[in-house]
Amino acid sequence: METHSQVVDRLRSVFCSGITIPEEFRRAQLTKLMSMIKENEEVILNALHKDLSKPKFEAALAELDIVTNDLHYAINNFSSWMKPEYVGTNLATKLDTCFVRREPLGVVLIIGPWNYPLQLLLLPLVGAIAAGNCVVLKPSELSPATGSLLAELVPKYLSQDCYAVVCGAAEETKALLQNRFDHIFYTGSQTVARSILQAASVHLTPVTLELGGKCPCFIQGRVDIAAAARRLVWSKFFNAGQSCVAPDYVLCSQSTRDALLPELRQALEDFYTKDPQKCPDLCRIVSPRHWTRLIELLKKTRGKVVIGGESNEEDKYIAPTVVVDVAEDDALMEEEIFGPILPILTVESLQEGIDLINRKERPLALYVFSDESSIVNTVLEKTKSGGFCSNDGIVHMTLPTLPFGGIGASGCGSYHGRYSFETFSHRRACMLRGWGLERLNALRYPPYSEDKLSWLRWTTSPKSCSIM
Ligand code: NAD
């Protein structure tokens, strides 16, 4: 059995051999990754069900299709992303060839969480392969069925020389992180991100951090309240609220809240029946520890549970729960909820809602439900977040054409589609110079003079391009 450092050393020497560079190699690996997902759909769905009781419908959409769509997009486009990007020059460099070359970073580490255990390892992997890197994948120990399935399937389909899966919990990950990687792509909690940054600082390794936070859902002005309730319930309780982009809390006026509550009740009953515990379409909480954390939050809140609240420890079940009269300093507002509990806070004006959002850390996603475009635009203008979606939740992250990532405490860097390729590429600035225009070049050589300086300034200014 290889040690971590042997795995990393082996991948590094393979990377240095240049095997991952040709377009055909990358295309073949991406195509095999597609086959891996297609040919093993059933076992993947079973593993996800074992880990989280994830409904097949949710797993097909949010674990399989999101990856295969990104794969299709990458396979169809990465050869154009690989091409050198020629850039403008000035008079002093007019005869030179100047371009940006996308080069692979080397051996990269991708660390995944448990909530979408397949998607959040394979989506970054698509970009890492397309960009020509060797990759170590580290699945979460809290989704062991999916983690060990990936450890079995990846070497069967992808080049074992270039890609490896290393399983383990915090201690193994810390040991793995002692090795030098050329990039670390981490998805998970803000707390662990601090350890990742510390480990990365030892080797000055660049990182992408895909973190979480509290995503607000601001309902304001005129709005189709029944449709808003259905979209809110779907995006909140999908994966039992264990989504980094799930609406974390609702902000709305008291009258909107009063109109919203019966619609939320109706939508919950329509989606998950009167007895959600028996409904196969509702996911479970990942572990007893996470279940206890959520139950503790419900015990601590000073808000009033108006929908749900039931739970069952053995089944790791918590009913879709709505809490009202929640204050800004309530326990439910201290940390990311990451479970099926939806607090509603009341604010009486657009500005009051915007101020509340801006007092908190910058969220990964921000949602505004309103029929009034001026309200949507004002919130968009006056707030900051990783992503933004009006009149729905989660959906913005399904497009490979939009970057996905956080800002501030919700993360740094982004991926999906071309953005993944860019994340795992170095943009190398290249200038291929000839021997011409030596008299012009001589302007920079000593002995210096005022005359030479003013000519040189002119030949290197952007204005000098326009006369050529
Ligand atoms: P986590 O940070 O506990 O674990 C993520 C990974 O880090 C796992 O592979 C785990 O083994 C490893 N790990 C745990 N402790 C470690 C340590 N001390 N040192 C090194 N590695 C360690 O996160 P989680 O609980 O799996 O995921 C939940 C969090 O992830 C939430 O905050 C959620 O918002 C966030 N998240 C973000 C995104 C995103 O795309 N931005 C997606 C999903 C989840």
Boltz pocket constraint, residues with backbone or C-beta under 6 A from the ligand:
constraints:
  - pocket:
      binder: B
      contacts: [[A, 111], [A, 112], [A, 113], [A, 114], [A, 115], [A, 116], [A, 120], [A, 138], [A, 139], [A, 140], [A, 141], [A, 142], [A, 168], [A, 169], [A, 170], [A, 171], [A, 173], [A, 174], [A, 187], [A, 188], [A, 189], [A, 190], [A, 192], [A, 193], [A, 195], [A, 196], [A, 209], [A, 210], [A, 211], [A, 212], [A, 213], [A, 243], [A, 244], [A, 336], [A, 338], [A, 364], [A, 406], [A, 410], [A, 411]]
      max_distance: 6.0
